[in-house]
Amino acid sequence: MYSFMGGGLFCAGVGNILLIVSTATDYWMQYRHSNNYMHQGLWRYCMPGKCFTHTDSIAYWDATRAFMILSLLACFIGIIIGIMAFIHYSSFDRFDKTFAAGILFFISCFFVLLAMAVYTGVTVNYYGKRYGSWRFSWSYIIGWVAVVLTFFS
């Protein structure tokens, strides 16, 4: 039982770190504009030498941001509860901490899956029809890896 708990906590910890990196970095998408490569994330877009904050309140960015933050919170709280279960923290003895941590990890997986699905769907639908030279970048890929890790946790 302890090996499953330890493995789950390890996957959740790495997944939480990847969620933080994916949410905070500016490499969700790269595209070519005026013979320069530009990139954007959830919070900023960058041109060669300068980065600017997104000033537009576009619904899919807001939804992706909200789901990523909710996923981070659920995963972090699940890790705390999982650690309390692992070290036999005695408060709330009638409260099944391993089950609660598992539910929180599942909720975290669901939220990050929603965030990635919203971003993927709108980006492919919008940029795929209008622009030819764009691609998803490493922050986006890290988000999908976090989906897998939070699922296995």
C-alpha positions as CSV (number, residue, x, y, z in Angstrom):
1,M,0.0,0.0,0.0
2,Y,2.8,2.4,0.8
3,S,4.4,1.9,-2.6
4,F,1.2,2.9,-4.3
5,M,0.9,6.0,-2.0
6,G,4.5,6.9,-2.6
7,G,4.3,6.5,-6.3
8,G,1.1,8.5,-6.4
9,L,2.6,11.3,-4.4
10,F,5.7,11.3,-6.6
11,C,3.6,11.5,-9.8
12,A,1.5,14.2,-8.2
13,G,4.5,16.2,-7.1
14,V,6.1,16.1,-10.5
15,G,2.8,16.8,-12.1
16,N,2.3,19.8,-9.9
17,I,5.7,21.2,-10.8
18,L,5.0,20.7,-14.5
19,L,1.6,22.4,-14.1
20,I,3.4,25.4,-12.5
21,V,6.0,25.5,-15.3
22,S,3.4,25.1,-18.0
23,T,1.1,27.8,-16.6
24,A,3.8,30.4,-16.0
25,T,5.9,30.1,-19.2
26,D,5.3,31.8,-22.5
27,Y,5.9,29.0,-25.0
28,W,2.4,27.6,-25.6
29,M,2.5,28.4,-29.2
30,Q,5.2,29.7,-31.7
31,Y,4.5,31.3,-35.0
32,R,6.2,33.2,-37.8
33,H,5.3,36.8,-38.4
34,S,7.3,39.1,-40.7
35,N,10.2,36.6,-40.9
36,N,10.5,36.5,-37.1
37,Y,9.6,33.7,-34.8
38,M,7.2,34.9,-32.1
39,H,5.8,33.0,-29.1
40,Q,2.9,33.3,-26.7
41,G,1.7,31.8,-23.5
42,L,-1.3,32.3,-21.3
43,W,-0.1,35.6,-19.8
44,R,2.2,37.2,-22.4
45,Y,3.2,37.2,-26.0
46,C,6.8,37.8,-27.1
47,M,8.4,39.3,-30.2
48,P,12.1,39.2,-30.7
49,G,13.6,41.1,-27.8
50,K,10.3,42.2,-26.1
51,C,7.4,40.6,-24.3
52,F,4.0,42.1,-23.8
53,T,1.1,41.3,-21.5
54,H,-2.1,40.1,-23.0
55,T,-4.4,43.1,-22.6
56,D,-7.4,41.5,-24.4
57,S,-9.8,39.5,-22.3
58,I,-10.3,36.6,-24.7
59,A,-12.6,33.9,-23.3
60,Y,-10.5,30.9,-24.2
61,W,-7.4,32.3,-22.6
62,D,-9.4,33.2,-19.5
63,A,-10.9,29.7,-19.3
64,T,-7.5,28.0,-19.8
65,R,-5.9,30.2,-17.1
66,A,-8.8,29.5,-14.7
67,F,-8.7,25.7,-15.3
68,M,-4.9,25.6,-14.9
69,I,-5.0,27.5,-11.7
70,L,-7.8,25.3,-10.3
71,S,-5.9,22.3,-11.3
72,L,-2.8,23.6,-9.5
73,L,-4.8,24.2,-6.3
74,A,-6.5,20.8,-6.4
75,C,-3.2,19.0,-6.9
76,F,-1.4,20.9,-4.2
77,I,-4.1,20.3,-1.6
78,G,-4.2,16.6,-2.7
79,I,-0.4,16.4,-2.1
80,I,-0.8,17.9,1.4
81,I,-3.6,15.5,2.3
82,G,-1.6,12.6,0.8
83,I,1.5,13.5,2.8
84,M,-0.7,13.6,6.0
85,A,-2.1,10.2,5.2
86,F,1.4,8.8,4.4
87,I,2.9,10.0,7.8
88,H,-0.2,9.0,9.7
89,Y,-1.1,12.5,10.9
90,S,-3.7,11.8,13.6
91,S,-6.2,14.6,13.3
92,F,-9.4,13.7,11.5
93,D,-8.9,10.0,12.1
94,R,-12.4,9.2,10.7
95,F,-11.6,11.1,7.5
96,D,-10.1,8.8,4.7
97,K,-7.2,10.9,3.6
98,T,-6.0,8.6,0.8
99,F,-9.5,8.6,-0.8
100,A,-9.7,12.4,-0.5
101,A,-6.2,12.8,-2.0
102,G,-7.2,10.5,-4.9
103,I,-10.4,12.5,-5.5
104,L,-8.4,15.8,-5.5
105,F,-5.9,14.3,-8.0
106,F,-8.7,13.2,-10.2
107,I,-10.3,16.7,-10.0
108,S,-6.9,18.2,-10.9
109,C,-6.6,15.9,-13.9
110,F,-10.1,16.8,-15.0
111,F,-9.3,20.6,-14.8
112,V,-6.0,20.4,-16.6
113,L,-7.6,18.2,-19.3
114,L,-10.4,20.8,-19.7
115,A,-7.8,23.6,-20.0
116,M,-5.8,21.8,-22.6
117,A,-8.9,20.8,-24.6
118,V,-10.2,24.4,-24.6
119,Y,-6.8,25.8,-25.7
120,T,-6.3,23.1,-28.3
121,G,-9.7,23.3,-29.8
122,V,-9.8,27.1,-30.2
123,T,-6.2,27.4,-31.3
124,V,-6.5,24.7,-34.0
125,N,-9.8,26.1,-35.1
126,Y,-8.6,29.7,-35.3
127,Y,-4.9,29.5,-36.3
128,G,-5.3,26.4,-38.4
129,K,-7.6,28.1,-40.8
130,R,-5.9,31.5,-40.9
131,Y,-2.2,30.9,-40.6
132,G,0.1,28.3,-42.0
133,S,3.3,28.6,-40.0
134,W,2.4,28.1,-36.4
135,R,3.0,25.2,-33.9
136,F,2.4,24.2,-30.3
137,S,5.5,24.6,-28.2
138,W,7.1,23.0,-25.1
139,S,4.9,24.7,-22.4
140,Y,1.9,23.2,-24.1
141,I,3.5,19.8,-24.3
142,I,4.4,20.0,-20.6
143,G,0.7,20.6,-19.9
144,W,-0.2,17.4,-21.6
145,V,2.5,15.5,-19.7
146,A,0.9,17.0,-16.5
147,V,-2.4,15.5,-17.5
148,V,-0.9,12.1,-17.7
149,L,0.9,12.4,-14.4
150,T,-2.1,13.8,-12.5
151,F,-4.1,10.9,-13.9
152,F,-1.6,8.3,-12.7
153,S,-1.3,9.9,-9.3
